[in-house]
Every structure is written in C-alpha cells, then in structure tokens.
Amino acid sequence: MIKKFLGNIDRVIIGKQEVVSKVLVALLAEGHVLIEDVPGVGKTTLAKAVAKSIDCSFSRIQFTPDLLPSDILGVSIYNQKDSDFVYKKGPIYAHVVLADEINRASPKTQSSLLEAMEERQVTMDGNTYKLEEPFIVMATQNPIEYEGTFPLPEAQLDRFMVKIKVGYPDEANELRIFDKVDQQIYAEDLIPVLTAAEINTMRAEVLKVHMSQELEAYIFSIIRATRENDDILLGCSPRAAISLYKASKAQAFIKGRDYVIPEDVQVLTEDVLSHRIVLRPEVKYRGETGRSMINMILDATRAPKIRQK
C-alpha cells in the first residue's frame, strides 16, 4: 500500500519520494504538515496529490487577509421555519484540509485552526463537534514574500508535526517534468490508492512499533539540548518530543520494520524540530537558521547503538 501511495504521487510530483514519504509519516503519526518553499516547486500540487491518492473527503481553503474564522469553521444560520439556529459546517470538516498560503490570513483566522489541529474537534456556540479520522491539515506558505503576510506564531507552528521543503528537482527529474506536461497528468486525475479505513489500520500498526528505552532517552537528549543551548531563546516543548517519537515510529513502519533505529529519528529531527525553536537575534545575524542549529545539536548528540533484527 505504501509503495502504491508513493508511486501514485510520483506521477505528478516527480523525483520527490523522500518528501512525499515525510508527508506519509505525518499522516500515519496523526500529525499535520507545513510546506514552506518558493513559488512554482509544487507545494499545492503535492497537497492535492496526497488528497487525491486517498479515498476520503478533501477541502481547499485559500487563505486571504479578509478570510474569517467562520469561513473555516462554519456559521450558525437562523432557520425561520423552525425558529432556531442551524449550524452550517465549514470546510474544516474534511479528512484532508489544504490551507493554501496560510500566512496570508490574519492571526485571528490562523488561530481558528488550533483546536481542530490539536484536539480533532470544533467548538461552536457551546457545542463540540468531533472531526472524522483520519484528519490532516496540509498548509503551504511562501518564505520570501513578506508583504501582506502574517508570520505564524509559535503556538501555531507547534501544531505542525513536520515542516518540509519540496526543493528544486535534480536535472534528470526536471527533464521528466516535460513528459508529464505532454501527457497532461495532473493531481486531479489521480485515482485513490488508499482508503480512510486502511490509513486508520496502518495508524494502529504504527502504535505497535517498538522503540527502545535507549532511543527514547536519545530523543529527550536532543530536546533538552535545544533548551540548554545559549544560542536558542526558546527550546523545544514536550509536544515536540512526542511528535518526534511518533514520527520515528511511523518512519520505521514505512521502512517495513516493527522497531525503531537511530536513523529513523535522525532523518526526521530537522523537519520535526527546526520550526519549534526560536533563535536569538544575534545568532540569526550570523546566518544561522533553525535547521542549521538542529543539525549542529544532532551532530553533537551521541546516538545509541541499536542492533538491527
């Protein structure tokens, strides 16, 4: 099933199986994905391809400065016939939600996603409505366009399990893009290869993946290092540790193992933790980024030796 999923998306997002694999990690680990990259590399296409590869509901929300929380969560409308208010659900009620250019909406509108992303529910007019599983928010944003944007606050960033980059394709795969154009293969044309039930079943299997106490201690060593580093103003939260723990198990499952090895943790650490730390201003002036800082911490943290079965 995993190979079918990756192969299906490779028809429209060429040569990016490693990136797609990280989206699948988040999906199986019950997390959300933030895709940040320059225009034209396929951020929205990737999100649409993931949604089309799953036989479940999908909604796309185009974030704009005038977007309101009610445009996402829904609104209560007065029904004259029944003399009562009726709740009309918004686009958040879908299995896969694409929040396109999320940093273009106001902080108030951005924060309307917090409850849904963390608790899988929406509270309106004193009533709580559960969201159906699987539920994943895939958000996109442009890192170089600042006019008319509202940077995501730390509380919002912390809700995303992974923050990934699509990146430019290499030369060989970029040439394959022309073949896709000639054949007119688009994300909308993809046929679902996974069902919601199959995803929920795989999620249950991910929970059974074994992680040794040594690896658990390794994860917490990395997390504590972000809090004790003088160059970091705000280190990673316990939620970050949980995200890395769950993501590492999903990575092992995708690789066909029922146990986690250090490489599963290491391949995801940068994507899971880099957006959750705040660097001191003088460190940013030196040219350091969240990703470079996490990589330095990872290099300095000794990994346990786990014997592969």
C-alpha positions as CSV (number, residue, x, y, z in Angstrom):
1,M,0.0,0.0,0.0
2,I,2.8,2.4,0.9
3,K,4.6,1.7,-2.5
4,K,1.3,2.3,-4.3
5,F,0.8,5.6,-2.5
6,L,4.4,6.9,-3.2
7,G,4.2,5.7,-6.8
8,N,0.9,7.4,-7.4
9,I,2.1,10.8,-6.2
10,D,5.3,10.4,-8.2
11,R,3.2,10.6,-11.3
12,V,2.7,14.3,-10.7
13,I,5.4,15.2,-8.1
14,I,8.4,13.8,-9.9
15,G,11.6,12.6,-8.1
16,K,10.4,13.7,-4.6
17,Q,9.6,10.4,-2.9
18,E,11.6,11.4,0.2
19,V,9.5,14.5,0.6
20,V,6.3,12.6,0.0
21,S,7.4,9.9,2.4
22,K,7.6,12.6,5.2
23,V,4.1,13.6,4.4
24,L,3.1,10.0,4.8
25,V,4.9,9.9,8.1
26,A,2.8,12.8,9.4
27,L,-0.4,11.2,8.1
28,L,0.4,7.8,9.8
29,A,1.6,9.5,13.0
30,E,-1.6,11.7,13.3
31,G,0.3,14.9,12.6
32,H,0.0,17.9,10.3
33,V,2.3,19.2,7.6
34,L,3.6,22.7,6.8
35,I,5.1,23.0,3.4
36,E,7.3,26.1,3.0
37,D,9.1,26.8,-0.2
38,V,9.5,29.2,-3.1
39,P,6.7,29.6,-5.7
40,G,6.5,27.0,-8.5
41,V,8.0,24.0,-6.9
42,G,4.8,22.1,-6.4
43,K,3.6,22.8,-2.8
44,T,-0.1,23.0,-3.6
45,T,0.2,20.2,-6.2
46,L,1.8,17.9,-3.6
47,A,-1.1,18.6,-1.1
48,K,-3.7,17.9,-3.8
49,A,-1.9,14.8,-5.0
50,V,-1.9,13.4,-1.4
51,A,-5.6,14.2,-1.0
52,K,-6.5,12.6,-4.4
53,S,-4.5,9.4,-3.5
54,I,-6.8,8.8,-0.5
55,D,-10.4,7.8,-1.0
56,C,-11.8,10.4,1.5
57,S,-13.1,13.9,1.7
58,F,-10.9,16.9,0.7
59,S,-11.3,20.6,1.1
60,R,-9.1,23.5,0.0
61,I,-9.1,26.8,1.8
62,Q,-7.4,29.8,0.1
63,F,-6.2,31.9,2.9
64,T,-6.5,35.7,2.3
65,P,-6.4,38.8,4.6
66,D,-10.2,39.0,4.6
67,L,-10.8,35.4,5.5
68,L,-12.8,35.0,8.7
69,P,-12.8,32.1,11.2
70,S,-16.4,31.4,10.2
71,D,-15.2,30.8,6.7
72,I,-13.2,27.9,8.0
73,L,-15.3,26.5,10.9
74,G,-18.8,27.3,9.7
75,V,-21.6,29.6,10.9
76,S,-24.9,29.4,12.6
77,I,-27.8,30.4,10.4
78,Y,-31.3,31.3,11.6
79,N,-33.9,29.0,10.2
80,Q,-37.2,30.9,10.1
81,K,-39.2,27.7,9.6
82,D,-38.0,26.1,12.8
83,S,-37.4,29.4,14.6
84,D,-33.9,28.2,15.6
85,F,-30.3,28.5,14.6
86,V,-28.8,25.8,12.4
87,Y,-25.1,25.2,12.3
88,K,-23.7,25.0,8.7
89,K,-20.3,23.3,8.9
90,G,-17.3,24.8,7.2
91,P,-14.5,23.3,5.1
92,I,-12.6,22.2,8.1
93,Y,-14.9,19.2,8.2
94,A,-12.9,17.1,5.8
95,H,-10.3,14.3,6.1
96,V,-7.6,16.2,4.2
97,V,-7.6,20.1,4.5
98,L,-5.4,22.2,2.3
99,A,-4.7,25.5,3.9
100,D,-3.2,27.3,1.0
101,E,-0.9,30.3,1.7
102,I,-1.8,30.1,5.4
103,N,0.3,33.1,6.4
104,R,-1.8,35.4,4.3
105,A,-4.7,35.3,6.8
106,S,-4.9,37.3,10.0
107,P,-3.7,35.9,13.3
108,K,-7.3,35.6,14.5
109,T,-8.2,33.4,11.5
110,Q,-5.0,31.4,11.8
111,S,-5.8,30.6,15.4
112,S,-9.2,29.2,14.5
113,L,-7.3,26.1,13.4
114,L,-5.7,25.4,16.7
115,E,-8.5,23.4,18.4
116,A,-9.1,21.4,15.3
117,M,-5.5,20.5,14.7
118,E,-4.7,19.6,18.3
119,E,-8.0,18.1,19.6
120,R,-9.7,17.0,16.4
121,Q,-12.8,18.9,17.3
122,V,-14.5,22.2,16.7
123,T,-16.5,24.2,19.4
124,M,-19.2,26.4,18.1
125,D,-22.0,28.1,20.1
126,G,-21.2,26.0,23.2
127,N,-21.4,22.7,21.2
128,T,-18.5,20.4,20.4
129,Y,-18.3,18.6,17.1
130,K,-15.8,15.8,16.5
131,L,-13.8,15.6,13.3
132,E,-13.6,12.3,11.4
133,E,-10.4,10.4,11.3
134,P,-8.0,10.4,9.5
135,F,-7.7,14.2,9.8
136,I,-4.7,16.1,8.5
137,V,-4.1,19.8,7.7
138,M,-1.6,20.4,5.0
139,A,-0.6,24.1,4.9
140,T,1.6,25.9,2.4
141,Q,3.5,29.2,2.7
142,N,6.0,31.3,0.7
143,P,9.2,32.1,2.7
144,I,10.3,35.0,0.6
145,E,7.1,37.1,0.2
146,Y,6.5,39.2,3.3
147,E,4.2,42.0,2.1
148,G,0.6,41.2,3.1
149,T,1.6,38.2,5.2
150,F,1.2,37.4,8.9
151,P,4.0,35.1,10.2
152,L,2.7,32.1,12.0
153,P,3.1,32.4,15.8
154,E,5.0,29.8,17.8
155,A,1.7,28.3,19.2
156,Q,0.5,27.7,15.6
157,L,3.8,26.3,14.3
158,D,4.0,23.9,17.2
159,R,0.8,22.2,15.9
160,F,2.6,21.1,12.8
161,M,4.4,17.8,13.2
162,V,6.7,18.5,10.3
163,K,7.8,21.5,8.3
164,I,9.2,20.4,4.9
165,K,10.7,21.9,1.8
166,V,9.9,20.5,-1.7
167,G,13.0,21.9,-3.3
168,Y,14.0,22.1,-6.9
169,P,14.2,18.8,-8.8
170,D,17.6,17.4,-10.0
171,E,18.4,17.6,-13.7
172,A,17.2,14.1,-14.6
173,N,13.9,14.5,-12.9
174,E,13.4,18.0,-14.2
175,L,13.6,16.7,-17.7
176,R,10.8,14.1,-16.8
177,I,8.5,17.1,-16.0
178,F,8.1,17.8,-19.7
179,D,6.9,14.3,-20.2
180,K,4.3,14.8,-17.6
181,V,3.2,18.1,-19.3
182,D,2.9,16.4,-22.7
183,Q,0.9,13.5,-21.2
184,Q,-1.3,16.0,-19.3
185,I,-1.1,14.2,-16.0
186,Y,-2.5,16.4,-13.2
187,A,-3.2,15.9,-9.5
188,E,-6.9,16.0,-10.2
189,D,-6.6,12.9,-12.4
190,L,-5.1,10.7,-9.8
191,I,-7.0,7.6,-8.7
192,P,-7.2,6.9,-4.9
193,V,-5.0,4.0,-3.8
194,L,-5.7,4.2,-0.1
195,T,-8.9,4.3,1.9
196,A,-9.6,6.1,5.2
197,A,-10.1,2.7,6.8
198,E,-6.6,1.5,5.6
199,I,-5.0,4.6,6.9
200,N,-6.6,4.1,10.3
201,T,-5.5,0.4,10.3
202,M,-1.9,1.5,9.5
203,R,-2.0,4.1,12.3
204,A,-2.9,1.3,14.7
205,E,0.1,-0.7,13.4
206,V,2.4,2.3,13.9
207,L,1.5,2.4,17.6
208,K,2.8,-1.2,17.9
209,V,6.2,-0.3,16.6
210,H,8.8,-0.9,19.3
211,M,11.1,1.9,20.5
212,S,13.9,1.0,23.0
213,Q,14.5,3.0,26.2
214,E,17.9,4.0,24.8
215,L,16.2,5.6,21.8
216,E,13.6,7.3,24.0
217,A,16.5,8.8,26.0
218,Y,18.2,9.8,22.8
219,I,15.2,11.8,21.7
220,F,15.0,13.6,25.1
221,S,18.7,14.3,24.9
222,I,18.1,16.2,21.7
223,I,15.1,18.0,23.1
224,R,17.0,19.1,26.3
225,A,19.9,20.3,24.2
226,T,17.7,22.8,22.4
227,R,16.7,24.2,25.8
228,E,20.2,24.4,27.2
229,N,21.8,25.9,24.1
230,D,22.8,29.6,24.6
231,D,22.1,30.5,21.0
232,I,18.4,29.4,21.3
233,L,16.0,31.7,23.0
234,L,13.1,29.2,23.1
235,G,13.8,25.4,23.0
236,C,11.5,22.5,22.1
237,S,8.4,21.7,24.1
238,P,7.3,18.3,25.3
239,R,4.9,18.3,22.4
240,A,7.9,18.4,20.1
241,A,9.4,15.3,21.8
242,I,6.1,13.5,21.4
243,S,6.0,14.4,17.7
244,L,9.5,13.1,17.1
245,Y,8.6,9.9,19.0
246,K,5.5,9.3,17.0
247,A,7.1,10.3,13.6
248,S,10.1,8.0,14.2
249,K,7.7,5.0,14.7
250,A,5.9,5.9,11.5
251,Q,9.2,6.1,9.7
252,A,10.2,2.7,10.9
253,F,6.8,1.3,9.8
254,I,7.2,2.8,6.3
255,K,10.6,1.1,6.0
256,G,9.0,-2.2,6.8
257,R,10.3,-2.6,10.4
258,D,8.4,-3.1,13.7
259,Y,11.2,-1.4,15.7
260,V,12.9,2.0,15.5
261,I,16.6,2.5,14.8
262,P,18.6,5.8,15.3
263,E,18.4,6.6,11.6
264,D,14.6,6.8,11.8
265,V,15.0,9.5,14.4
266,Q,17.8,11.3,12.7
267,V,16.2,11.6,9.3
268,L,13.2,13.4,10.8
269,T,14.8,15.5,13.5
270,E,15.4,18.6,11.3
271,D,11.8,18.6,9.9
272,V,10.1,17.9,13.2
273,L,12.1,20.3,15.4
274,S,13.5,23.2,13.3
275,H,10.3,25.2,13.3
276,R,9.8,24.8,17.0
277,I,12.8,26.7,18.3
278,V,13.4,30.5,18.4
279,L,17.0,31.7,17.8
280,R,18.5,34.8,19.5
281,P,18.6,37.8,17.1
282,E,22.4,37.9,17.1
283,V,22.5,34.2,16.0
284,K,20.2,35.0,13.1
285,Y,22.5,37.8,12.1
286,R,25.4,35.2,11.9
287,G,23.3,33.4,9.3
288,E,22.2,30.5,11.4
289,T,18.7,29.0,10.9
290,G,16.5,26.7,12.8
291,R,17.5,23.9,10.5
292,S,21.3,24.5,10.8
293,M,21.0,24.8,14.6
294,I,19.1,21.5,14.9
295,N,21.7,19.8,12.7
296,M,24.5,21.0,14.9
297,I,22.7,19.7,18.0
298,L,22.1,16.4,16.2
299,D,25.8,16.1,15.3
300,A,26.8,16.7,18.9
301,T,24.4,14.2,20.5
302,R,25.6,10.7,20.7
303,A,23.2,8.1,19.2
304,P,22.8,4.7,20.9
305,K,23.9,1.6,19.1
306,I,20.8,-0.5,18.3
307,R,21.3,-4.0,16.9
308,Q,19.0,-4.4,13.9
309,K,16.9,-7.6,13.9
